[in-house]
């Protein structure tokens, strides 16, 4: 209870004092993310790369090298074996047939089952052709771009273009760093990951809109307050709400990441790091960016904007 009271009490933190350091930190993280994406690439899941994905379970701990040796006779282009679970009795098999077409992938599944035999429980079997994988990759990129454009238009209508630009810079920052971490740590990049990124976009922009609303209210309320002080006050006004929302989400996501299994690991990781980065960016990217403009002049125009007067 004492901790809850401390979190929900009024704060008076000079967030903007650290803006020089956070500008540099964000720039470094974005550059490192691009470097990771360029040099390490992505560990595309079967959704995008095409191929075969199988999860099998044995009653005994699985000898990965023995399985690899048995499957080597199939001459697959790619073969990735990974044990999952704590007991080592579950195995994930990712493979791609030489021809990479759907029929070849289906034959590969049949041959893998023939080699492994009936001593394994086949929990999951998926196959995706390369053409479908490319189409899904394109669709994922288009969905993300359209989401960002729609959000920018909404904020532009509700506030002003300066706010919309700040929100876009924040979203770009969040997505690039999150995707960079996925690349660096070699997490599977699949449609589930794209769903997590879009979830992150929604969470991040919600936090930003709440902050922007408070900034607009304080611009009307404190006519003579210096702009940096006003930005600090606006952040402090909703800081407890930000922390409580973030902690509540973390309570749900952390167990999902720890015990959710291989299928949900990438999704949970994306939400987890995206939550932290999104909270950081709403303060030190989206809000700090507004200090580049004369917000009082912007607010005078915003008062005549129908969308700015609602909400």
C-alpha positions in Angstrom: 0.0 0.0 0.0 2.9 2.4 0.8 4.4 1.7 -2.6 1.1 2.4 -4.3 0.8 5.7 -2.4 4.3 6.7 -3.5 3.5 5.9 -7.2 0.2 7.8 -7.2 1.5 10.9 -5.3 2.1 14.2 -7.1 5.6 14.4 -8.6 7.8 17.4 -9.5 10.5 15.9 -11.7 12.5 18.0 -14.1 12.2 15.6 -17.0 13.3 18.1 -19.6 16.6 18.7 -17.9 17.9 15.4 -19.3 16.7 16.1 -22.8 20.2 16.6 -24.2 21.3 13.2 -22.9 18.2 11.5 -24.1 18.5 13.1 -27.6 21.9 11.5 -27.9 20.8 8.2 -26.4 17.8 7.9 -28.8 20.0 8.8 -31.8 22.6 6.1 -30.8 19.9 3.4 -30.3 18.3 4.2 -33.7 21.7 4.0 -35.5 22.6 0.8 -33.7 19.2 -0.7 -34.6 19.8 0.1 -38.3 23.2 -1.4 -38.1 21.8 -4.6 -36.6 19.1 -4.8 -39.3 21.7 -4.3 -42.0 24.5 -6.6 -40.8 22.5 -9.3 -38.9 19.2 -9.1 -40.8 16.1 -10.8 -39.4 15.3 -14.3 -38.2 12.2 -14.5 -40.4 9.7 -17.1 -39.2 8.0 -19.5 -41.4 5.3 -17.0 -42.2 7.8 -14.9 -44.2 10.6 -17.2 -45.2 8.5 -20.2 -46.2 9.3 -23.8 -45.3 8.3 -26.4 -42.7 7.8 -25.9 -39.0 7.3 -28.9 -36.7 7.1 -29.2 -32.9 7.6 -32.7 -31.6 7.6 -34.2 -28.1 9.3 -37.3 -26.7 8.9 -39.2 -23.5 12.7 -38.9 -23.0 15.2 -36.0 -23.3 15.9 -35.5 -27.0 19.5 -35.9 -28.5 19.6 -33.0 -31.0 22.7 -34.1 -32.7 21.3 -37.6 -33.2 18.2 -36.1 -34.8 20.3 -33.8 -37.0 22.3 -36.8 -38.2 19.2 -38.7 -39.1 17.6 -35.8 -41.0 20.8 -34.9 -42.9 20.0 -37.6 -45.5 17.0 -35.5 -46.7 19.4 -32.8 -48.1 17.2 -29.9 -46.9 18.4 -26.4 -47.8 17.9 -25.2 -44.2 17.6 -27.3 -41.1 17.3 -25.7 -37.7 16.7 -27.8 -34.6 16.0 -26.3 -31.2 14.9 -27.9 -27.9 12.2 -26.0 -26.1 10.9 -26.4 -22.6 12.9 -27.1 -19.4 13.1 -30.9 -19.7 14.6 -31.0 -23.1 11.9 -33.4 -24.3 10.4 -31.0 -26.9 12.0 -30.1 -30.2 11.2 -27.5 -32.8 12.2 -28.4 -36.3 12.5 -25.7 -39.0 13.4 -26.8 -42.5 13.1 -25.9 -46.1 13.0 -28.3 -49.0 15.4 -27.8 -52.0 12.7 -26.7 -54.4 11.0 -24.5 -51.8 7.6 -25.1 -53.3 4.5 -26.3 -51.4 4.6 -29.9 -52.7 8.3 -30.2 -51.8 7.6 -28.9 -48.3 4.7 -31.4 -47.8 6.9 -34.2 -49.0 9.6 -33.1 -46.5 7.1 -33.3 -43.6 6.2 -36.9 -44.6 9.9 -37.9 -44.8 10.7 -36.3 -41.5 7.9 -38.2 -39.8 9.0 -41.4 -41.5 12.6 -40.9 -40.1 11.5 -40.0 -36.6 8.8 -42.7 -36.4 5.9 -43.1 -34.0 8.0 -42.5 -30.8 7.3 -38.8 -31.0 4.2 -36.8 -30.5 3.7 -34.3 -33.4 2.2 -31.2 -31.7 2.5 -28.7 -34.5 3.0 -29.0 -38.2 3.0 -26.0 -40.6 4.1 -25.3 -44.2 4.3 -22.1 -46.1 5.4 -21.5 -49.7 8.0 -18.8 -50.5 5.5 -16.8 -52.6 3.0 -16.7 -49.8 5.8 -15.7 -47.4 6.7 -12.7 -49.7 3.1 -11.7 -49.9 2.7 -11.8 -46.1 5.9 -9.8 -45.7 4.6 -7.1 -48.0 1.2 -7.1 -46.3 2.8 -6.7 -42.9 4.9 -3.7 -44.0 1.8 -2.1 -45.7 -0.3 -2.6 -42.5 2.3 -0.9 -40.3 2.8 2.0 -42.7 -1.0 2.6 -43.0 -1.4 2.4 -39.3 1.2 5.2 -38.8 -0.3 7.4 -41.5 -3.8 7.0 -40.0 -2.6 7.9 -36.5 -0.7 10.9 -37.9 -3.8 12.2 -39.7 -5.9 11.7 -36.5 -3.5 13.7 -34.3 -3.1 16.4 -37.0 -6.9 16.9 -36.9 -7.1 16.7 -33.2 -4.2 19.0 -32.3 -1.9 20.6 -34.9 0.7 19.4 -37.4 3.5 20.0 -34.9 1.9 17.5 -32.5 1.4 15.0 -35.4 5.0 15.3 -36.4 6.1 14.7 -32.8 3.9 11.6 -32.6 5.3 10.3 -35.9 8.9 10.9 -34.8 8.1 9.0 -31.6 6.5 6.1 -33.4 9.4 5.8 -35.8 11.7 5.8 -32.8 9.8 3.1 -31.0 9.4 0.8 -34.0 13.0 1.1 -35.3 14.5 0.4 -31.8 12.1 -2.5 -31.1 12.7 -4.1 -34.5 16.4 -3.5 -34.0 16.3 -5.5 -30.8 14.4 -8.3 -32.5 17.1 -8.4 -35.1 20.0 -8.3 -32.6 18.6 -11.0 -30.3 17.5 -13.1 -33.3 13.9 -13.5 -32.2 11.5 -15.0 -34.8 10.0 -12.3 -37.0 6.5 -13.5 -38.0 3.0 -12.3 -38.4 2.6 -12.6 -34.6 5.5 -10.2 -34.3 3.8 -7.7 -36.7 0.7 -7.9 -34.5 2.8 -7.1 -31.5 4.4 -4.1 -33.2 0.9 -2.8 -34.2 -0.2 -3.3 -30.5 2.9 -1.3 -29.5 2.0 1.5 -31.9 -1.5 1.7 -30.3 -0.1 1.7 -26.8 2.6 4.3 -27.5 0.2 6.7 -29.3 -2.4 6.4 -26.5 0.2 7.5 -24.0 1.3 10.3 -26.2 -2.2 11.6 -26.8 -2.9 11.7 -23.1 0.3 13.7 -22.6 -0.6 16.0 -25.5 -4.1 16.6 -24.1 -2.6 17.7 -20.8 -0.1 20.0 -22.5 -3.0 21.7 -24.4 -5.0 22.1 -21.2 -2.0 23.6 -19.4 -1.3 26.0 -22.3 -4.8 27.5 -21.7 -4.5 27.4 -17.9 -0.9 28.8 -17.4 -0.5 31.7 -19.9 2.8 33.0 -18.6 4.5 29.8 -17.5 7.8 29.2 -19.4 7.4 26.5 -22.0 9.9 24.0 -20.6 8.3 24.3 -17.1 4.9 23.7 -18.7 6.1 20.6 -20.5 7.5 19.3 -17.2 4.3 20.0 -15.4 2.2 18.3 -18.0 4.3 15.1 -17.8 4.2 15.2 -14.0 0.4 15.7 -14.0 -0.1 12.3 -15.8 3.1 10.5 -14.6 1.3 8.4 -12.0 -1.2 7.3 -14.6 1.7 6.4 -17.0 3.5 4.3 -14.4 0.4 2.5 -13.2 -0.7 1.6 -16.7 2.8 0.4 -17.6 3.2 -1.7 -14.4 -0.2 -3.3 -15.0 0.7 -4.2 -18.5 4.1 -5.6 -17.4 2.4 -7.8 -14.8 0.5 -9.5 -17.7 3.4 -9.6 -20.2 6.3 -10.8 -18.1 4.6 -14.2 -17.2 3.6 -14.5 -20.8 7.3 -14.1 -21.8 8.6 -16.5 -19.2 6.0 -19.3 -19.5 4.3 -18.6 -22.8 6.5 -21.0 -24.7 8.4 -20.6 -28.0 5.3 -19.6 -30.0 4.6 -16.5 -27.9 8.2 -15.6 -27.0 8.7 -13.1 -29.8 5.3 -11.5 -29.3 5.8 -11.1 -25.5 9.4 -9.8 -26.0 8.1 -7.2 -28.5 5.4 -6.0 -26.2 7.8 -6.0 -23.2 10.5 -3.9 -24.7 8.0 -1.8 -26.7 6.2 -0.9 -23.5 9.4 0.4 -21.9 10.6 2.2 -25.1 7.1 3.7 -25.7 6.9 5.1 -22.2 10.3 6.6 -22.5 9.6 8.1 -26.0 6.3 9.7 -24.9 8.3 11.8 -22.5 11.7 12.3 -24.1 10.9 12.1 -27.8 7.3 13.1 -28.5 7.0 15.8 -25.7 10.6 17.0 -25.9 10.2 17.4 -29.6 7.5 20.0 -29.0 10.0 22.4 -27.4 11.3 23.1 -30.9 8.1 25.1 -31.6 6.3 28.0 -30.0 3.4 26.1 -28.5 1.4 29.1 -27.4 1.1 30.3 -31.0 0.1 26.7 -32.0 -2.5 26.6 -29.2 -4.1 29.9 -30.4 -4.7 28.2 -33.8 -5.8 25.0 -32.1 -8.6 26.8 -30.2 -10.3 27.5 -33.6 -10.0 23.9 -34.6 -13.2 21.9 -34.2 -11.3 18.7 -33.5 -9.1 20.5 -31.0 -12.1 21.6 -28.9 -13.6 18.1 -28.5 -12.2 15.6 -26.0 
